[in-house]
Amino acid sequence: MALNLDGKKVIIIGDRDGIPGSAVEECLKGTKAEVVFSSTECFV
């Protein structure tokens, strides 16, 4: 089942030691989702 993100606003919080927010944002470029915030944080 595919996730429909058409017209949705997305907040991305990535992890410095895992998947950075910029990588998730790049994956969403082919969708019609609007990225309103993207960040990579360090969770210690």
mmCIF file of the N, C-alpha and C atoms, coordinates in Angstrom:
data_MODEL
# 
_entry.id   MODEL 
# 
loop_
_atom_site.group_PDB 
_atom_site.id 
_atom_site.type_symbol 
_atom_site.label_atom_id 
_atom_site.label_alt_id 
_atom_site.label_comp_id 
_atom_site.label_asym_id 
_atom_site.label_entity_id 
_atom_site.label_seq_id 
_atom_site.pdbx_PDB_ins_code 
_atom_site.Cartn_x 
_atom_site.Cartn_y 
_atom_site.Cartn_z 
_atom_site.occupancy 
_atom_site.B_iso_or_equiv 
_atom_site.pdbx_formal_charge 
_atom_site.auth_seq_id 
_atom_site.auth_comp_id 
_atom_site.auth_asym_id 
_atom_site.auth_atom_id 
_atom_site.pdbx_PDB_model_num 
ATOM 1   N N  . MET A 1 1  ? 0.840  -1.172 0.000  1.00 0.00 ? 1  MET A N  1 
ATOM 2   C CA . MET A 1 1  ? 0.000  0.000  0.000  1.00 0.00 ? 1  MET A CA 1 
ATOM 3   C C  . MET A 1 1  ? 0.888  1.239  0.000  1.00 0.00 ? 1  MET A C  1 
ATOM 4   N N  . ALA A 1 2  ? 0.655  2.140  -0.931 1.00 0.00 ? 2  ALA A N  1 
ATOM 5   C CA . ALA A 1 2  ? 1.453  3.362  -1.054 1.00 0.00 ? 2  ALA A CA 1 
ATOM 6   C C  . ALA A 1 2  ? 0.881  4.462  -0.173 1.00 0.00 ? 2  ALA A C  1 
ATOM 7   N N  . LEU A 1 3  ? 1.753  5.292  0.344  1.00 0.00 ? 3  LEU A N  1 
ATOM 8   C CA . LEU A 1 3  ? 1.359  6.426  1.173  1.00 0.00 ? 3  LEU A CA 1 
ATOM 9   C C  . LEU A 1 3  ? 1.090  7.621  0.264  1.00 0.00 ? 3  LEU A C  1 
ATOM 10  N N  . ASN A 1 4  ? -0.110 8.193  0.343  1.00 0.00 ? 4  ASN A N  1 
ATOM 11  C CA . ASN A 1 4  ? -0.481 9.330  -0.486 1.00 0.00 ? 4  ASN A CA 1 
ATOM 12  C C  . ASN A 1 4  ? -0.161 10.625 0.256  1.00 0.00 ? 4  ASN A C  1 
ATOM 13  N N  . LEU A 1 5  ? 0.827  11.381 -0.244 1.00 0.00 ? 5  LEU A N  1 
ATOM 14  C CA . LEU A 1 5  ? 1.240  12.619 0.389  1.00 0.00 ? 5  LEU A CA 1 
ATOM 15  C C  . LEU A 1 5  ? 0.816  13.852 -0.409 1.00 0.00 ? 5  LEU A C  1 
ATOM 16  N N  . ASP A 1 6  ? -0.019 13.671 -1.423 1.00 0.00 ? 6  ASP A N  1 
ATOM 17  C CA . ASP A 1 6  ? -0.448 14.790 -2.260 1.00 0.00 ? 6  ASP A CA 1 
ATOM 18  C C  . ASP A 1 6  ? -1.098 15.882 -1.426 1.00 0.00 ? 6  ASP A C  1 
ATOM 19  N N  . GLY A 1 7  ? -0.537 17.098 -1.503 1.00 0.00 ? 7  GLY A N  1 
ATOM 20  C CA . GLY A 1 7  ? -1.105 18.235 -0.798 1.00 0.00 ? 7  GLY A CA 1 
ATOM 21  C C  . GLY A 1 7  ? -0.851 18.262 0.692  1.00 0.00 ? 7  GLY A C  1 
ATOM 22  N N  . LYS A 1 8  ? -0.064 17.339 1.207  1.00 0.00 ? 8  LYS A N  1 
ATOM 23  C CA . LYS A 1 8  ? 0.218  17.291 2.644  1.00 0.00 ? 8  LYS A CA 1 
ATOM 24  C C  . LYS A 1 8  ? 1.428  18.152 2.983  1.00 0.00 ? 8  LYS A C  1 
ATOM 25  N N  . LYS A 1 9  ? 1.444  18.716 4.187  1.00 0.00 ? 9  LYS A N  1 
ATOM 26  C CA . LYS A 1 9  ? 2.592  19.449 4.695  1.00 0.00 ? 9  LYS A CA 1 
ATOM 27  C C  . LYS A 1 9  ? 3.382  18.502 5.586  1.00 0.00 ? 9  LYS A C  1 
ATOM 28  N N  . VAL A 1 10 ? 4.702  18.485 5.412  1.00 0.00 ? 10 VAL A N  1 
ATOM 29  C CA . VAL A 1 10 ? 5.547  17.497 6.075  1.00 0.00 ? 10 VAL A CA 1 
ATOM 30  C C  . VAL A 1 10 ? 6.617  18.195 6.927  1.00 0.00 ? 10 VAL A C  1 
ATOM 31  N N  . ILE A 1 11 ? 6.808  17.691 8.131  1.00 0.00 ? 11 ILE A N  1 
ATOM 32  C CA . ILE A 1 11 ? 7.899  18.118 9.008  1.00 0.00 ? 11 ILE A CA 1 
ATOM 33  C C  . ILE A 1 11 ? 8.868  16.941 9.105  1.00 0.00 ? 11 ILE A C  1 
ATOM 34  N N  . ILE A 1 12 ? 10.136 17.197 8.830  1.00 0.00 ? 12 ILE A N  1 
ATOM 35  C CA . ILE A 1 12 ? 11.151 16.142 8.834  1.00 0.00 ? 12 ILE A CA 1 
ATOM 36  C C  . ILE A 1 12 ? 12.154 16.429 9.937  1.00 0.00 ? 12 ILE A C  1 
ATOM 37  N N  . ILE A 1 13 ? 12.353 15.468 10.816 1.00 0.00 ? 13 ILE A N  1 
ATOM 38  C CA . ILE A 1 13 ? 13.385 15.568 11.851 1.00 0.00 ? 13 ILE A CA 1 
ATOM 39  C C  . ILE A 1 13 ? 14.282 14.347 11.700 1.00 0.00 ? 13 ILE A C  1 
ATOM 40  N N  . GLY A 1 14 ? 15.476 14.590 11.180 1.00 0.00 ? 14 GLY A N  1 
ATOM 41  C CA . GLY A 1 14 ? 16.431 13.512 10.970 1.00 0.00 ? 14 GLY A CA 1 
ATOM 42  C C  . GLY A 1 14 ? 17.355 13.362 12.165 1.00 0.00 ? 14 GLY A C  1 
ATOM 43  N N  . ASP A 1 15 ? 18.157 12.321 12.128 1.00 0.00 ? 15 ASP A N  1 
ATOM 44  C CA . ASP A 1 15 ? 19.093 12.020 13.209 1.00 0.00 ? 15 ASP A CA 1 
ATOM 45  C C  . ASP A 1 15 ? 20.517 12.051 12.658 1.00 0.00 ? 15 ASP A C  1 
ATOM 46  N N  . ARG A 1 16 ? 21.406 12.718 13.347 1.00 0.00 ? 16 ARG A N  1 
ATOM 47  C CA . ARG A 1 16 ? 22.797 12.848 12.886 1.00 0.00 ? 16 ARG A CA 1 
ATOM 48  C C  . ARG A 1 16 ? 23.470 11.490 12.720 1.00 0.00 ? 16 ARG A C  1 
ATOM 49  N N  . ASP A 1 17 ? 23.208 10.555 13.607 1.00 0.00 ? 17 ASP A N  1 
ATOM 50  C CA . ASP A 1 17 ? 23.840 9.232  13.541 1.00 0.00 ? 17 ASP A CA 1 
ATOM 51  C C  . ASP A 1 17 ? 23.002 8.223  12.770 1.00 0.00 ? 17 ASP A C  1 
ATOM 52  N N  . GLY A 1 18 ? 21.855 8.645  12.290 1.00 0.00 ? 18 GLY A N  1 
ATOM 53  C CA . GLY A 1 18 ? 20.973 7.758  11.526 1.00 0.00 ? 18 GLY A CA 1 
ATOM 54  C C  . GLY A 1 18 ? 20.751 8.318  10.138 1.00 0.00 ? 18 GLY A C  1 
ATOM 55  N N  . ILE A 1 19 ? 19.519 8.655  9.852  1.00 0.00 ? 19 ILE A N  1 
ATOM 56  C CA . ILE A 1 19 ? 19.158 9.201  8.543  1.00 0.00 ? 19 ILE A CA 1 
ATOM 57  C C  . ILE A 1 19 ? 18.973 10.709 8.686  1.00 0.00 ? 19 ILE A C  1 
ATOM 58  N N  . PRO A 1 20 ? 19.810 11.517 8.001  1.00 0.00 ? 20 PRO A N  1 
ATOM 59  C CA . PRO A 1 20 ? 19.684 12.968 8.109  1.00 0.00 ? 20 PRO A CA 1 
ATOM 60  C C  . PRO A 1 20 ? 18.417 13.485 7.430  1.00 0.00 ? 20 PRO A C  1 
ATOM 61  N N  . GLY A 1 21 ? 17.924 14.605 7.919  1.00 0.00 ? 21 GLY A N  1 
ATOM 62  C CA . GLY A 1 21 ? 16.712 15.200 7.372  1.00 0.00 ? 21 GLY A CA 1 
ATOM 63  C C  . GLY A 1 21 ? 16.822 15.514 5.893  1.00 0.00 ? 21 GLY A C  1 
ATOM 64  N N  . SER A 1 22 ? 17.996 15.923 5.451  1.00 0.00 ? 22 SER A N  1 
ATOM 65  C CA . SER A 1 22 ? 18.186 16.246 4.033  1.00 0.00 ? 22 SER A CA 1 
ATOM 66  C C  . SER A 1 22 ? 17.985 15.025 3.135  1.00 0.00 ? 22 SER A C  1 
ATOM 67  N N  . ALA A 1 23 ? 18.336 13.835 3.631  1.00 0.00 ? 23 ALA A N  1 
ATOM 68  C CA . ALA A 1 23 ? 18.143 12.607 2.849  1.00 0.00 ? 23 ALA A CA 1 
ATOM 69  C C  . ALA A 1 23 ? 16.658 12.283 2.711  1.00 0.00 ? 23 ALA A C  1 
ATOM 70  N N  . VAL A 1 24 ? 15.902 12.462 3.777  1.00 0.00 ? 24 VAL A N  1 
ATOM 71  C CA . VAL A 1 24 ? 14.457 12.226 3.727  1.00 0.00 ? 24 VAL A CA 1 
ATOM 72  C C  . VAL A 1 24 ? 13.806 13.245 2.795  1.00 0.00 ? 24 VAL A C  1 
ATOM 73  N N  . GLU A 1 25 ? 14.254 14.504 2.896  1.00 0.00 ? 25 GLU A N  1 
ATOM 74  C CA . GLU A 1 25 ? 13.723 15.560 2.037  1.00 0.00 ? 25 GLU A CA 1 
ATOM 75  C C  . GLU A 1 25 ? 13.983 15.245 0.568  1.00 0.00 ? 25 GLU A C  1 
ATOM 76  N N  . GLU A 1 26 ? 15.147 14.734 0.263  1.00 0.00 ? 26 GLU A N  1 
ATOM 77  C CA . GLU A 1 26 ? 15.488 14.362 -1.115 1.00 0.00 ? 26 GLU A CA 1 
ATOM 78  C C  . GLU A 1 26 ? 14.569 13.254 -1.625 1.00 0.00 ? 26 GLU A C  1 
ATOM 79  N N  . CYS A 1 27 ? 14.222 12.313 -0.770 1.00 0.00 ? 27 CYS A N  1 
ATOM 80  C CA . CYS A 1 27 ? 13.331 11.218 -1.153 1.00 0.00 ? 27 CYS A CA 1 
ATOM 81  C C  . CYS A 1 27 ? 11.910 11.709 -1.443 1.00 0.00 ? 27 CYS A C  1 
ATOM 82  N N  . LEU A 1 28 ? 11.509 12.805 -0.834 1.00 0.00 ? 28 LEU A N  1 
ATOM 83  C CA . LEU A 1 28 ? 10.157 13.325 -1.019 1.00 0.00 ? 28 LEU A CA 1 
ATOM 84  C C  . LEU A 1 28 ? 10.029 14.255 -2.221 1.00 0.00 ? 28 LEU A C  1 
ATOM 85  N N  . LYS A 1 29 ? 11.124 14.543 -2.918 1.00 0.00 ? 29 LYS A N  1 
ATOM 86  C CA . LYS A 1 29 ? 11.078 15.466 -4.047 1.00 0.00 ? 29 LYS A CA 1 
ATOM 87  C C  . LYS A 1 29 ? 10.161 14.993 -5.174 1.00 0.00 ? 29 LYS A C  1 
ATOM 88  N N  . GLY A 1 30 ? 9.975  13.716 -5.330 1.00 0.00 ? 30 GLY A N  1 
ATOM 89  C CA . GLY A 1 30 ? 9.127  13.190 -6.391 1.00 0.00 ? 30 GLY A CA 1 
ATOM 90  C C  . GLY A 1 30 ? 7.646  13.174 -6.038 1.00 0.00 ? 30 GLY A C  1 
ATOM 91  N N  . THR A 1 31 ? 7.320  13.576 -4.832 1.00 0.00 ? 31 THR A N  1 
ATOM 92  C CA . THR A 1 31 ? 5.923  13.588 -4.387 1.00 0.00 ? 31 THR A CA 1 
ATOM 93  C C  . THR A 1 31 ? 5.375  15.006 -4.459 1.00 0.00 ? 31 THR A C  1 
ATOM 94  N N  . LYS A 1 32 ? 4.116  15.154 -4.167 1.00 0.00 ? 32 LYS A N  1 
ATOM 95  C CA . LYS A 1 32 ? 3.486  16.471 -4.146 1.00 0.00 ? 32 LYS A CA 1 
ATOM 96  C C  . LYS A 1 32 ? 3.367  17.001 -2.719 1.00 0.00 ? 32 LYS A C  1 
ATOM 97  N N  . ALA A 1 33 ? 4.202  16.467 -1.824 1.00 0.00 ? 33 ALA A N  1 
ATOM 98  C CA . ALA A 1 33 ? 4.210  16.917 -0.430 1.00 0.00 ? 33 ALA A CA 1 
ATOM 99  C C  . ALA A 1 33 ? 4.979  18.228 -0.330 1.00 0.00 ? 33 ALA A C  1 
ATOM 100 N N  . GLU A 1 34 ? 4.571  19.086 0.599  1.00 0.00 ? 34 GLU A N  1 
ATOM 101 C CA . GLU A 1 34 ? 5.250  20.349 0.848  1.00 0.00 ? 34 GLU A CA 1 
ATOM 102 C C  . GLU A 1 34 ? 6.047  20.214 2.146  1.00 0.00 ? 34 GLU A C  1 
ATOM 103 N N  . VAL A 1 35 ? 7.366  20.283 2.042  1.00 0.00 ? 35 VAL A N  1 
ATOM 104 C CA . VAL A 1 35 ? 8.219  20.204 3.223  1.00 0.00 ? 35 VAL A CA 1 
ATOM 105 C C  . VAL A 1 35 ? 8.257  21.595 3.856  1.00 0.00 ? 35 VAL A C  1 
ATOM 106 N N  . VAL A 1 36 ? 7.654  21.727 5.030  1.00 0.00 ? 36 VAL A N  1 
ATOM 107 C CA . VAL A 1 36 ? 7.595  23.029 5.700  1.00 0.00 ? 36 VAL A CA 1 
ATOM 108 C C  . VAL A 1 36 ? 8.735  23.207 6.691  1.00 0.00 ? 36 VAL A C  1 
ATOM 109 N N  . PHE A 1 37 ? 9.357  22.106 7.121  1.00 0.00 ? 37 PHE A N  1 
ATOM 110 C CA . PHE A 1 37 ? 10.488 22.181 8.047  1.00 0.00 ? 37 PHE A CA 1 
ATOM 111 C C  . PHE A 1 37 ? 11.314 20.909 7.891  1.00 0.00 ? 37 PHE A C  1 
ATOM 112 N N  . SER A 1 38 ? 12.626 21.080 7.802  1.00 0.00 ? 38 SER A N  1 
ATOM 113 C CA . SER A 1 38 ? 13.532 19.939 7.726  1.00 0.00 ? 38 SER A CA 1 
ATOM 114 C C  . SER A 1 38 ? 14.774 20.253 8.554  1.00 0.00 ? 38 SER A C  1 
ATOM 115 N N  . SER A 1 39 ? 15.138 19.326 9.433  1.00 0.00 ? 39 SER A N  1 
ATOM 116 C CA . SER A 1 39 ? 16.284 19.537 10.307 1.00 0.00 ? 39 SER A CA 1 
ATOM 117 C C  . SER A 1 39 ? 16.946 18.199 10.619 1.00 0.00 ? 39 SER A C  1 
ATOM 118 N N  . THR A 1 40 ? 18.231 18.266 10.931 1.00 0.00 ? 40 THR A N  1 
ATOM 119 C CA . THR A 1 40 ? 18.954 17.094 11.415 1.00 0.00 ? 40 THR A CA 1 
ATOM 120 C C  . THR A 1 40 ? 19.442 17.419 12.816 1.00 0.00 ? 40 THR A C  1 
ATOM 121 N N  . GLU A 1 41 ? 19.051 16.613 13.773 1.00 0.00 ? 41 GLU A N  1 
ATOM 122 C CA . GLU A 1 41 ? 19.351 16.852 15.184 1.00 0.00 ? 41 GLU A CA 1 
ATOM 123 C C  . GLU A 1 41 ? 20.282 15.776 15.714 1.00 0.00 ? 41 GLU A C  1 
ATOM 124 N N  . CYS A 1 42 ? 20.898 16.064 16.848 1.00 0.00 ? 42 CYS A N  1 
ATOM 125 C CA . CYS A 1 42 ? 21.738 15.109 17.543 1.00 0.00 ? 42 CYS A CA 1 
ATOM 126 C C  . CYS A 1 42 ? 21.017 14.712 18.833 1.00 0.00 ? 42 CYS A C  1 
ATOM 127 N N  . PHE A 1 43 ? 20.573 13.468 18.902 1.00 0.00 ? 43 PHE A N  1 
ATOM 128 C CA . PHE A 1 43 ? 19.856 12.981 20.079 1.00 0.00 ? 43 PHE A CA 1 
ATOM 129 C C  . PHE A 1 43 ? 20.827 12.175 20.931 1.00 0.00 ? 43 PHE A C  1 
ATOM 130 N N  . VAL A 1 44 ? 21.167 12.698 22.084 1.00 0.00 ? 44 VAL A N  1 
ATOM 131 C CA . VAL A 1 44 ? 22.133 12.041 22.971 1.00 0.00 ? 44 VAL A CA 1 
ATOM 132 C C  . VAL A 1 44 ? 21.424 11.614 24.232 1.00 0.00 ? 44 VAL A C  1 
# 
